[in-house]
Amino acid sequence: MRFAKRSVLPVLGLWALTGAAAQAQEELDLDTIAVPETEEAAPAQAPAPAPRPASPRGGLEIEEIVVTAQKREESANDVPIAISTFTGDTLDALGITDTRDLGVVTPGFTAADSGYNTPVYTLRGIGFNDTTYTATSTVGVYVDEVSLPYSIMTKGANIDVERVEILKGPQGTLYGRNTTGGAINYIARKPTETTEYGVTASYGSFQTTDAEGYLSGPLADTLRGRIAVRDLRSQDGWQESMTRPGDTLGRQDKQSGRAALEWRPHDDWFMRFTLDGWRDRSESQAPQAIYIVPNNPIYNPNTPAGMALSQLLGLPGTPFVAPQVENAQTVPPDSDDVRMADWPDELDLRLNDSYWGAALRSDWNMNGNGTDATTLTLIGAYGEVKSDGSTFSQSGLPFIHVEQEIFAGIRTASGEARLTGAWGEDNHWLVGVNGAFDSGDELHHVLADSVSALFPDPVTGQGTIATRFNVGGVTRARALGVFVNGDARISDTLRLTLGGRFSDEHRESDTCNRESDDSQGLTPTTVETLFNIQAAARGNPSAPVDDQDCLQLDEQGNNEKYHGELDERNLSGRVSLDWIPLDRLLLYVSYARGFKSGGFPVTNATDQRQFFPVKQEKLLALELGGKLTLFPGLLHVDFAAFDYDYTDKQLLTRFMDPTFGPLPILRNAPRSTVRGAELDFQLTPIDGLFLSAAGSYIDTRIDEFVSTTISGEENHDFAGRPFNFAPLLQYTVLADYAFPLGDRYTLGLGADYSYTGKTNSTLEGDPHYAHRDFGLTNARVRLNAADGRWTLMLWGRNVFDEFSQVSIFQAGDTIARYAGQPRTVGLSLGYRGF
């Protein structure tokens, strides 16, 4: 098992890709979407061998890790970029099985659940809390330089991983998908020169089995191969129904795999073909309903109707709220029971997600291995993710209130061509082009049977206006980029790095919300009649809305399908200067300009303004930092401080509909600021003992933004408020001790603790949406063979059964939260054949 963590400065990173093959993709039409009855950058040189235990004791130790953050192999200690690096063995030991788990080991990184089956990643306070399936993230995720641009694609990225590199800060030069938060680069293990194999199996709480195996080696004189598979499943659910004793939810059923072929006909040329994929048929997690807050505009004092009628309705109870909702049992907000929840028994809450991708890479060393060597790298990739009827509860109630089925798919084709080279002593250059072509479609089948905004019957609780809707959209995107990067030694101790990238992007969207065929109401056209009344009020009395027409109006009262186009160009770049005043001490300063692309939402909309795109956001980042190694193998320290000037930050906020109350809308905040600092160190004071600690302090602030609050207060000034989903303080500490048991075995003891501070799901800091701080403790005891062939480990995760909060959101008349998993324990056995 190996452990390493490095923190330096932001990277020259970004990744785009070219792929004209995408132009041949089938054209999508919104009207056809219906509810039916998912690196190494080295030149041609031998791949790295499979990881071995870090020390003869089988424990953790300080290592000098080779990274490819600048698309060439170099020590993490020499890279002027903010990087946290972990080996695959460490991720396995700490129970990191998903990108969403990386917050346990990376202060400043959080992963929230959008409530719509898509994770929301935030790094250094920079995130994008959109609910759209096809929304791009502020944090890019890559596997061997192949982009996974949509967060739903990342669920199976960490199989057979050699290491993961987490690059902090805007990545606007080398990594072609524009991101303002950072990038996560998974480096997969590669085919080996000799035959190697291994298997790991574990059994844990809730009758969970997790088995992973790999086989690698030569297939012919010039051909090598590697294959890895993983199966994770559980027989018992970890959530328990409050109203149906004995009914559980949360069973896992995930499979993933990766296969690679590497052909090396010549020492200066190799090609690698990779095929990977995953499927997830797990039960979807139910949120905990913690508050009942009627969402009918009559109860909202921020609407004209609410202000007028709230004084007139001196009636007992709450009219226009379904009786089953009014009397529903909720989870106490201060409860620490993460297992307590509820969900509709009549729905099969299960995911039906899948992904597959293929990539082909070629590296040709064009003129030998001298100091002026030039390498041509070509990369082409295609990926496809699909959700085919994934069903999940949003309300946390034991009956249908606001639940969803998702039918969606994304296809992305990409490619890159670049030349890299060197001149003189320790000077490097790079130039390249890349492009990507994406298409996506999504349809949310919304089951809103008892929502107060639809005026439910006071006896049956069923909506009288309508009960079911289809929220659908089709998107297309094209991104092209040209990038350059270079570094040069000014002196023996000074190095200057310059990089830039020009991007040209085009996006299109067609969106339409309709009443579903299975909807019920007073009449078949009740909801359409309401929209016709609104259309007349906007100057269009010709009753344009008929059954199955789009249920959104423009300013003139028309209801055509929305079509939008967005063209954007930007020039991102980075300049850094690093200085080595003393041996093993690196100091650096960098200034970077990064962008995140604009985009279109797919959301519950009544007004076409809710479909308007947000434009690209811009981040100017100044960073100072350094890293110090004292007595190699004894102490290593990384530190950094940063100041971000944020323009047009993309935010999910609210729009006040006069009939249905506050509804979601995307808007840009003109000015924002982020300031913070990071510190981490690793220490081995005695033989076999490894200690590490890392922390981040991130102060986010909106400087200029006026919009509507989640409760419907219009023209609210958010200036001075922190970002949502951005805790001020996070830290993690780890201790590991290994010692020999005779000549044949070693025994290891380890524990780690990670703390996440308070935050809020809303910009205004509504106390109903407050996130408590929490700390999670993991522990393990392992027995290793001295030769590293097998390991037996007893482990516990969240051993003190601490309550952890992932996200809180509004769903109809409930405010619901997602909680982290409870305590789990298990036993793992691993074997490696070298």
N, C-alpha and C positions, 0 to 999 in steps of 0.2 A: 504494500500500500504506500502511495506517495502523496505528499501534500505540498502545495506551494501556493503562495499568494504574492502578487507583485502589484504595486501601485505606482504609476509614474504619471506622465502627462497625457492630455488628450491625444488622439491619433490623427494621422493623416488618413482618414478612413472614408470610404463610401464605395459603393458597389452598384453598378447599374446593369449592364448587360445588353447585347444586341441579339435579335432573333427575328429575322424576316419571316420565319416559318409561322409566326403567330398571325401574320396577315391572312394566312389561309384558313384560319379558324372559322368555324361556322358562325355566321351572323346570328345574333340573338334578338328576339322580339319579345317585348314585355308581355304581349297578349298571349304568348304561348306558354307562359309560366302558370302552372295550375297545381292545385293540391291533388296528388294522385290518390284512386279508391283503394367530399378532402383530400486559406489553408497553407495548408502549406502553400507557400508561393515559391518554392525553391525551383531552380532550374533542374535539368535532368540529373538527378543524383539519387543514390540509394535511399529508399524510404527508411524512416526511423523504425527501429525494432519495437516489438510489443513491450509495454511497460513491465518492468520487474519491480519487486519490492524495493522501497527506497533505502532500506538499510538492512544489514544482516539480522537485526532484531525484528524486522517486520513492522516497525513503528513509523511515525512521522518524523520528518527532519527538514531543515532548511535546504532547499535545492536551488540551483540556478537553472531556470526553465528557459528553453528555447521557444520563442514565439514567432508568429508570422504576421504581426499586426500591421507592418509596413510592406507586406507582400514579399518579404524575403526572410530567411531564417536568421535570427539574431537573438542574443541573450536579452531577456526582459530587463536586465539591469542596464542595458545600453540604449533603451528606446525612450525617447522623450514624450511619452504618452501615458495617460492615466489608465492603467490596466490592472485588473484583478484576475489571476490565473489559478485554476484548480485542475489537478489531474483527474482522469476518469476514476481511478481507484479511490481518491478522496471523496468524489461525488457519491460513489456507491456506499462507502463507509458511513457517510453522513445522511444517507437516505434521500439523496437528491435524484428523483426519478422524472422530473418534469422541469421545463424552463421556469414555471411559476414558483418552484421551490428555491430558486437561486437567492432569494431575499434572505434565506437563513444564513448564508455565508457571505453576502455582499451588502454591507451597509450602504444605504442610498438607493437600493433597488427594491421596488415593491411590485406585486402583481395583484390586481383586483379582479373581481368577476363583474362583467358589465351587466349581468342579469339576462343577457341575450346569447349565451353560449360562446362568448368570445372573451379571452383574457385581455386585460388592460395593463401594459407594462409602463412603469415609471422609473426613471433613473435620474438621480440628482434633482428630484422634484419636477422633472420634465416628463409629462404624460399627456395622453389624449383620450379622455373618457367618452368615447363615442360608442353607441350601441350597434352601429352598422357592421354587418358581417364582413363587408368588403372594405372597411376602413383600414388605412395603413397606420402603422404605429410610429411613435417618436423614437422607439428603440428598435433598431434593425436586428434581425436574427439571420445568421448564415451558417451553413454547413459546408466546410471546405470551400469558402468563397462563393457558394451558390446561395442566393438570397431566398429567404422564406418571408416575403414582404407582408403577408397577412397573418396576424397573430394566431388565428385558428390553425394555421399550418404547423405551428411549432410544438404541438403536443407530443410528438414522438421523435424529436430531434436528437435526444441524448442517449442513443443506443450505441454501444461499442465505441465509446468516446476515449480518445487519447488525452485530451484536455479541452477546457473551455477558456476562452479569453474574453473578458468583459471590458470593453473599451468605453471610457466615460468622456462625455462632452460631445459637441457636434461633430459628426463624421461627414465631411463635405468634400473630400478630395479622392481618396482611394476607394471608398465603398460606395457603389453607384446608386443605391437607393438613399435619397436624402433623408437624414434623420437628425433631429436636434438634441435628443437625449443621450444617444450612444449606440453601441452595437455589441451584440453577443455573437461570438464566432466559435462554433463548435469545430474541433479538429477530430475527424474520425481516425480510428486506427487503420493502418494500411496493410496491404498484402506483404508477406514476409518472405525472405529468401529461403528459410527452412520451415519445415512443417511445425505448426504450433496449434494448440487447441485448448479449450478450457470450458468449464461449465460452472455455474453458480446457481444454487437453489436455496430458497428460504421459505419458511412457514411462520406465519405470524397471526396476530389478533384478527378476529372476524373470519377465521379460516381462510386466510389469504396465502396464496402460493405465488411465488415469483421465480421464474426459471429463465436463465439466459445462457446461451452458449455460442461459441465461435470456433471456426476452423479456418486456418490460413496456411498458405505454403505455395510451392512451385507446382505448376501444371505442365510446363514444358521448359525448354532451355531459356526462353525469353518471355515466358508468360507466367504470371502469378495470380492467385485468386484469394479472396477472403469472403466469408459469409458469416453473418451473426443474426440470431433470432432471439426474441424475448416474448414471454407469455406471462401476463399478470392478471390474476383473477381472485375473487373472494366469494365465499358461499353465504356469508352473513352481511347484512347492511349495518352501517355504523350509526345511522339515524333512527330514532324511535318516534312513532306517532304518539301525539298527546291524547288523541281521541279514540284510537284503535289499538289497545294494548296488544303487544306481540307483533305488530306490523312494523317492519323495518325497511329502510331504504339506504342505498349507497354501495351496492355490490359493484365490484370492479370486473371488467372484462376487456382487456386491452392486449393487442398483439402488435409487434413491430419487427421489422427486419431490414437488413442492408446487405447488399452483395457488391463486390468490386472485382474487376479484372484489370490487371496492369500489364501492359505489353511494353517491353524494353528491347527493341531490336538493335539498339546501338547505345553506347555509353552516353551519347549526347542527345538522346531523344527518347521520350517515353509517352505513352498514352494510357489514360485510365478511364474506364467506363464504370459508373456507379448507378445502381438501381436501389431505391429504398422506398419504404412505405409503412403505413400503420393503419389500424382500424380500432375504433373505440365503440363498444356496445355496452358500456357501463350504464348503470342507473344514474340519472342526473340528480344532482344534489338539490334538496329543497331548502329554501331560505326559512329563517325564523321570522314570523310576523310578530313585531314588537309593539306596534301602535295601529289603532284604527283611526284614520283621519279621512272623513268623507270628502270625496273629490268632486262632488256636484257643485257647480258654480254658485248655486243659491246659498250655500253655506260659507262661501268665500267672501269675507268683507273687503277683499281687494277688487271685486268686480261690481259694476253698477247694480246688477241684479241682486247680488249678495247683500250689498249695503241697504237696498230698499226692502228686500224681503226678510232679512234677518230680524228686522224690528217688527214685522207683521206676523211672522210665524211663531206665535206664542203657544205652540202645540207640544203635548207630551211626546217624548221620544224624539226620533230624528226621521221625519218623513223623507221619502225618496232615498232612503238607505235600506237595502235588503235586510229583512229581519235576521237572516242567518249571518250576515256580516256584522250587524249591530251586536249580536249576542255571541260572536265567535270568541273562542279562547285564544289568547295570545301568550307569547313567551315574555315574562317580565324582563324589561330592558336591562336590569342589573343582574340577571341570571348568569351564572358561570357554567351552565350545563350546555355543552356544545352538541350533545346528542338529541336534545329535545327539538322537535319540529313537527310539521304537519303538511299534508299534501292531498290532492283529490284521489280517492281510491279508484274512481272510474277511469283514470288515465294510466297508461303504461309509461311512466316517466323513465325514458331510456334514450340514450344517445344512439345515433346511427351515423357516425362520422367516419370518414376514411380519407386517406391521402396516398398518392404515389408520385414519385418523381424520378427523373433520369438525368444524368449529367455526363458529358464527355469532355475530358481535358487533355490537352497536348502541350508538352514543354519541349522546345527544341533549342539546344545550346548551339548558336549559329557559328561561333568562331572560337571554340575551345574553352579552356578553363583559366585563362590568364586574368590579369587584373582588369583588362578591358573587354571581358567576355560580354556577349549580348545574347539574351534569351528571348525567344518569341513564345508567348503563352496564348493559347486559344481555349476558351471555355464556352460550351453551349449547354443549356439546361431547359427542361420542361417539367412543370409540376401541376398537379391538379388535386384540389381538395373538394370534398362534397359532404353535405349534411342532407340526408334523405329521410326527412320526417323525424328529426331529433325533437323529443318532446320534454318539456320541463315546466315546472311550476314557478311562477314569479311572486305569487301572493303569500305563500306560506299558510294557506287556509285549507281545511279538510274537504273543500268542495270547489267546483270550478268558479273562480272569480276573475283573475287575469292570468291565463296560462298561454303557452305558445307551442306551436309546431313550426319547425324551420325546414324549408326545402331550399337549398342553396348550393352553389358551386362556383369555384374560381379556377380559371386556367391561366397560367403564366408561362411565357416562353422568353428566354433571355440569352444573351451572349456577350462575350467580351474578347477583345484582342488587345494585347499590350506587348511592348518591348521594354525590357529592363536591362540595365547594364551598369558598369562601374568604370571609373577611370582614376588614374593616380593611386594614391593610398587611402583607402577607406572613404571614397566618394562614390555616390550612387545616383542613378537617374532612372526615370520611368515615364513612359508616355503610352496612352491607350485610348480606346473608344469602347463604349458599351451601350446597350439598349435593352429595353424590356417592353413586351406587349402583353397586356393583361385583358381578360374579359371575365365578367362575373354576373351572376344573376342570383337574386334572393327573394324569397317570399316567406313572410311571417304570417302564419294562420293564427290569428289572435282569438282566443276564446274568452270573451268578456261577458259572461252570462249574468253577473250580479253586481255590476259596477254602478255606483250611484250617478255617475255622469250620464248614464243611459236611462235614468229614471225607472228603476225597477218597480215591479208590481208590489204593493205593500203586503200582500198575502203570500204569493209564491216566491217573491224575490227575484223574478226574472226580468231582465231589461225590457222595457216597453217600446223603446225606439229601435233597437237592434241588439244582437248578442254576439255575432261573429264577423270578423273583418279579415281581408287579405291585404297586407301591406307589401308591395312588391316593387322591385327596381332592377334595372339592367345597367351595368357600367362597363365602359371600355377605357383603356388607358394606354398611352404610348410615351415612353421616356427614352431620350437619347442623350448621351453625354460624351464629352471629350475631357481627358484629365492628364495632368502632368505633375511630376513630383521629383524633387531632387534634394540631396544634402551634400554639403562640402565642408571639409576641414579648413577652418580659418587659421588655426594653429594647432599645436599638439593638444590643447585643452579646450578649444572652442569649436563647435560645429553649428552650422546654420542649415536649417531645413525650410524649404519653400514648396508649397503645393497649391494647385488650383484646379477647379473643375467648372466647366460650362454645361448647364443642363437645359434641355428644351423638352417640355412635357405638354401633352394634350390629353384631356379627359372629357368623356361624354357620359351623360346619365339620362335615362328615361324612367320615370317613376309614376306610380298610380296607386291609390288606395281605393279599394272597393268593398262593398258589403258582400259577404260570402254567401254561397248558395244555401248553406245550412243555418243561416241566421234567422232569428225569429223576432217579431215585434207586433205591435197592434195591427199593422197592415204590412203587406209586403214592401211598401214604399215609404214607411214612416220616416226613416232617416233621410231619404232623398227629399221628402217634403220640407224637412228642416233646412236642408241646404238650399232649396229653392227659395225659401223665405230670406235666407242670408244673401242669395244672389240678387233678389229684388232690392234688398236694402243697399246693395252696392251698385245699383243702376241697371240691372239686367233682369227685368220682370218676365222674360220669355220662358221661364221654367226649364233651364237647360239640363237638369240632372234627372236622369231616368234610372230605373233599376239596372244594376251592374255597371253604371257609369262611374267615372272617377269621382271620389268624394273629397275634392280639394278645389278651392276657388282662388282665382287671381283677383287683383284689385278691381277689375271690371265685372266680377261675378261670373266669369267663364270657368269651365271645369275640364278643359282639355288635359290630356296626359302631359305631364311636365317633361320638357326636354331642355337640357342645359349643356353648355360646353364651356370648358375652362382651358385657356392657354396660358402657360407660365414659363418664364425663363429666369435663370438666376446664375450668378457667378459666386461660387463658394471658394474658400481658400483657407490656408493656414500657414503661419510663419512661426518658427520656434528657434530658440537659441539655447543650446545646452553647454554647460561648463563643468569641467572636472578640475576643481582647484586642488584636490587631494586625491590620493589613490583610494578607490572604492567609494568616492563621494561624487554624485552627479546632481547638479542644480540646473534648473531649466525655467524658461519663461516662454509662453506661447500666446498667440492671438489668433483666433479662428472665427470664421464667418460661415454659419451653417443654415440650412433651410429644411423645412418639412413641407412636402407638397400639399396643395389644397385638395379638396375633395367634396363629394356630394353625399348627403345622408340618405338613408332609407329609414323612415320613422313614421310613427302614427301622426298623420298630418291632416288638417282641415283647411289649411291655407298654403298656397303654393310657395309663399316665402319660406316655409319650413323645409322646402327642397332646395333652396338656393345654396350654392357651394360656399365654403369658407376658402379664402385665398391662402396662399402659402405663408407660413410664419418664418421669421428670421431671428437668428440668435447670434449675437456677438459675444465671444467668450474670451476673457483674459484669465490666464492661469499661471500661477507660480508654484514651484514644488521642488522636490528633491528626493533622493534616496541614498541611503548610507548603509554600507556593510562594514561591520567591525569584526575582525577575526572571522574569516569565512567559515560558515557552518555554525557560528555562535550567535550572532545578532544581526538582524536586518531590519531597517526602519524605512518606511515610505511616508511622505507627507505632501499635501497639496492644498492650495487655497485658490478659489475661483470666484469670478464676478461676471455674471451674465446680464447683458442688456437684451431684453426680449421684445420684439415687435410683432404685433398681430397674432398673439397666441391664440390657438384654436380652442374654443371652449364649448361644451354642451351646456346650454342654459335653457330658459323657458320663454315661451310665447303665450300671451293671454288670449284664449279663444272665448268670445262672449257666450257661447253655448256650452262648451265642454270644459272650460276652465284652463289652467296652465298646461301647455303641451310642449314637448321638446323642440329645440331649434339650435342649430350651430351658428356661432358668431365669433368674430375676432375681437380680442381685447387689444386696444392700440398699444399700450405700454405696460411692461412688467419687468421685474428685477428678481434675480436669484443670486444669492451670495452664500458661500459655504466653505467648509474645510474638511479634510479627511486625514486620518492618521492610522497607520497600522504597523505592527512590528511582529517579528518572530524571534524567539529566543530558545536556545538549547543550553541551559546552564550546566547540566550534567549529562553524562552519557545516557541516552535512552529517554530523556525527558524533553518534550517539545511543548512550548507555550506560545500562544499567539493571541493578539487582540487587534481589532479594527473597529473604527467608528467614523461616523459622518455627522456633521452639523450643517443643516441646509435650511436657510432662511429665504422663503419665497414670498413675493409681494406683488399684488396687482397695483399698478400706479394709475391706470386710467381705464375705466370700463363702466358703462351704465347699461343695465339690462333688467330682466325680470327674475325674481327669486323663484325657488321651487314651489313656494306657496302662492305665488301669483302677484306679488307686490311689484308693480311696474315702475320703471325709471329709478331703480335702486342703484345707488352709487357703490360699487365694490372696491373703490380705491382704499388701499391699506390692508385689504384682506389677503391672507395666504392662499396658495393654490389648494385645491382639494386633492386628497390622496397623496399628500406630501408631508410626512411626519418631520418634525424639526430635528429629532435625534434618533439615531439608530447605532447599535454597536453589537459586536459579537466577540466572545472570548472562548478559547479552546485550550484544553490541556490533554496531553497524551504521554503515557509512560510505558515503555516496553523493556523487558528484562529476560534473560535466558533461563530456561528450565532444563538444565543439563546441556548436552551437546546437540540434541535433536529438535528441541522445541523452544519457542519464545512465547511469553505471555504478555499481553498488552491491555492496558486500562485507559479509557478515554472518555471525555465528556466535553460538551460545548453548550454555550448559552447565548441566545440571540435576543436582543431587546428592540422593540419598535415603539416609538413614541406616539402620542395622540395625534389625530388628524380628523378630518371631516369629509363627508362625501359631497357637501355643498360648498359653494364659494362664500355664501353669506354666513356660514357657521351655524346653521340651524341645529339646536341641541338635540332634536329628534334623530339627526344623522351623524352624531358624534361617535368617533372611534376611540375606544379605550386603549391605553397603552398595554402592552403585554410582553412577556418574556417566555421563550420556549427553551427547554432543557432536553438534550439528548445524551445518552450514555451507551457505552459498549464495552464488552470484554471479549477478547479474541485470543485464540490459540493458533499459532503458526508453526508449520514445519520450517526448520532452519534453512532448507533449500528453496523455500518459497513455493513449493508445489501445491500445498493445500492450506486452507484457512478455515477455522471454525469460529463463528462469532455469535455471541448473544447480545442483542441490541434492544434498546428502548428509545422511542421517540415521543417527545412531549411527555416525559416521564412523570411530571407532577400534574398532568391533566389540566394544563392552563387553558383558559379561554382566550382564543385569538380571533380577531375580527378581520374579515377580508374586505367586505364592502357593505354598504347600506344604500338602498334605493327605494323609490316609491313605485308601487304597483297597484293601480286602481285606488282602492280605499285603504290600503295597508302600507305601512312602512316596514320593510323587511330587510334582514341582514343575512349575509353568508358568514358562517363560522368555520374556523379551521378544524381539522380532525382531532379527535380525542387521543388519549394515550394509546400507543400500540407497542407491543413487544414481539420479538421473534427470534428465530435461530436460523443462521445462514451457514452453508457449507460450500466452499469453492475449491476447484481443482484446476491446475494448469499443467499442460504438457508442453515442454519446451523443445 
